[in-house]
Amino acid sequence: MGLVLAVALFVGARGESGQRTASQRAHAIATEIRCPTCQGLSAADSDAPAAQAIRDDILRRVQAGQTGDEIRAYLVSRYKEEILLKPAGDGVASLVWILPVGAVTVAVAAMVVAFRRWGARPDVAVSDADRAMVDEALNR
C-alpha cells in the first residue's frame, strides 16, 4: 500500500508534461492577477467584465509571444502593483515578507529566555527546621 501511495504522490507531483497551450499559459498568468473590481478574487476566478477584459488581453499577449513576466510588467504599468495577488519581494513590499518572520523569531527567542529563567533555580539552603516541617506535613 505504501508503494502505491508513493507512486501516486510521484505521479501527482509531476504535474503536466509537455508544452502548455496558449490558453493554459494565459489562465496561469490570470490566476496571479487581481480582479480590479472584485474583493480578493483573481482575474481567472472572477466573472466581472473587467476581469474578462484582462483575461482576453492576457490571451492576446500570450498568443503574440510575450512572456509571463512581460505581461505582468505591462499590467503593473497600467494598474500599479496592487494588480498582483502576490506582492513583490523588494523595496517596501519586502516588509510583507520580512516582518512576520522577524516577529516569530523574536517571539520564539523571548519564550526561550523566559523558560530558561523559570527553570533556573538559585541554590537555596534548606534548614533542618524546613525539613522537619515538610516531614510533619507529609505524615499527616
C-alpha positions as CSV (number, residue, x, y, z in Angstrom):
1,M,0.0,0.0,0.0
2,G,2.9,2.3,0.8
3,L,4.4,1.7,-2.6
4,V,1.1,2.5,-4.3
5,L,0.8,5.7,-2.3
6,A,4.4,6.7,-3.1
7,V,3.8,6.1,-6.9
8,A,0.5,8.1,-6.8
9,L,2.2,11.0,-5.0
10,F,5.1,11.0,-7.5
11,V,2.7,11.0,-10.5
12,G,0.6,13.7,-8.9
13,A,3.6,15.9,-8.1
14,R,5.0,15.8,-11.6
15,G,2.1,17.9,-12.9
16,E,1.6,18.3,-16.6
17,S,4.2,17.2,-19.0
18,G,4.9,18.8,-22.4
19,Q,4.2,22.2,-23.7
20,R,1.2,24.1,-22.4
21,T,-1.3,25.7,-24.7
22,A,-1.7,29.4,-25.0
23,S,-5.0,29.3,-23.1
24,Q,-3.3,27.3,-20.3
25,R,-0.5,29.8,-20.1
26,A,-3.0,32.7,-20.1
27,H,-5.0,31.1,-17.3
28,A,-1.9,30.6,-15.2
29,I,-1.0,34.3,-15.5
30,A,-4.6,35.3,-14.9
31,T,-4.5,33.4,-11.6
32,E,-1.7,35.8,-10.4
33,I,-3.6,38.9,-11.3
34,R,-6.2,40.6,-9.1
35,C,-9.6,41.4,-10.5
36,P,-9.8,45.3,-10.4
37,T,-13.4,45.3,-9.4
38,C,-13.7,42.3,-7.0
39,Q,-12.5,41.8,-3.5
40,G,-9.8,39.2,-3.3
41,L,-10.6,37.3,-6.5
42,S,-8.1,36.7,-9.3
43,A,-8.9,37.7,-12.8
44,A,-9.2,33.9,-13.6
45,D,-11.8,33.4,-10.9
46,S,-13.9,36.5,-11.4
47,D,-16.9,36.9,-13.8
48,A,-16.7,40.7,-13.8
49,P,-16.4,42.4,-17.1
50,A,-13.1,44.0,-16.1
51,A,-11.7,40.5,-15.3
52,Q,-12.9,39.2,-18.6
53,A,-11.2,42.1,-20.4
54,I,-7.9,41.3,-18.5
55,R,-8.2,37.6,-19.4
56,D,-8.7,38.5,-23.1
57,D,-5.8,40.9,-23.1
58,I,-3.5,38.3,-21.4
59,L,-4.6,35.7,-24.0
60,R,-3.8,38.1,-26.9
61,R,-0.4,38.9,-25.5
62,V,0.4,35.2,-24.9
63,Q,-0.6,34.4,-28.5
64,A,1.6,37.3,-29.6
65,G,4.6,35.6,-28.0
66,Q,5.0,37.7,-24.9
67,T,6.4,36.0,-21.7
68,G,4.6,35.9,-18.4
69,D,7.0,38.5,-16.9
70,E,6.4,40.9,-19.8
71,I,2.6,40.6,-19.4
72,R,2.8,41.1,-15.7
73,A,5.0,44.1,-16.2
74,Y,2.5,45.6,-18.6
75,L,-0.4,45.1,-16.3
76,V,1.6,46.6,-13.4
77,S,2.4,49.7,-15.5
78,R,-1.2,50.0,-16.3
79,Y,-2.9,49.2,-13.0
80,K,0.0,49.7,-10.4
81,E,1.4,47.0,-8.1
82,E,-2.0,46.4,-6.5
83,I,-3.0,44.3,-9.6
84,L,-0.7,41.5,-8.5
85,L,-2.1,39.0,-6.0
86,K,1.4,38.2,-4.7
87,P,3.3,41.3,-3.7
88,A,6.8,41.8,-5.0
89,G,9.6,40.9,-2.6
90,D,11.7,44.1,-3.0
91,G,11.6,47.6,-1.6
92,V,8.9,48.5,0.9
93,A,6.8,45.5,-0.2
94,S,9.6,43.2,1.2
95,L,8.3,44.2,4.7
96,V,5.3,42.0,4.0
97,W,7.6,39.0,3.8
98,I,10.2,40.1,6.5
99,L,8.0,41.3,9.3
100,P,6.1,38.1,10.1
101,V,9.3,36.0,10.0
102,G,11.0,38.6,12.3
103,A,8.1,38.6,14.7
104,V,8.0,34.8,15.0
105,T,11.8,34.8,15.6
106,V,11.6,37.4,18.3
107,A,8.7,35.6,20.0
108,V,10.5,32.2,20.0
109,A,13.6,33.9,21.4
110,A,11.6,35.6,24.1
111,M,10.0,32.2,25.0
112,V,13.4,30.5,25.2
113,V,14.7,33.2,27.5
114,A,11.6,33.1,29.7
115,F,11.7,29.3,30.0
116,R,15.3,29.4,31.0
117,R,14.7,32.0,33.6
118,W,11.8,30.0,35.1
119,G,13.9,26.8,35.0
120,A,16.9,28.3,36.7
121,R,16.6,27.9,40.5
122,P,19.2,29.5,42.7
123,D,20.8,27.3,45.3
124,V,18.8,27.7,48.5
125,A,20.0,26.3,51.7
126,V,17.3,24.2,53.3
127,S,17.4,24.2,57.1
128,D,16.6,21.3,59.4
129,A,13.5,23.2,60.6
130,D,12.2,23.3,57.0
131,R,12.8,19.6,56.5
132,A,11.0,18.9,59.8
133,M,8.1,21.0,58.7
134,V,7.8,19.1,55.4
135,D,8.1,15.7,57.0
136,E,5.4,16.7,59.5
137,A,3.1,17.8,56.7
138,L,3.7,14.6,54.8
139,N,3.0,12.4,57.8
140,R,-0.4,14.0,58.4
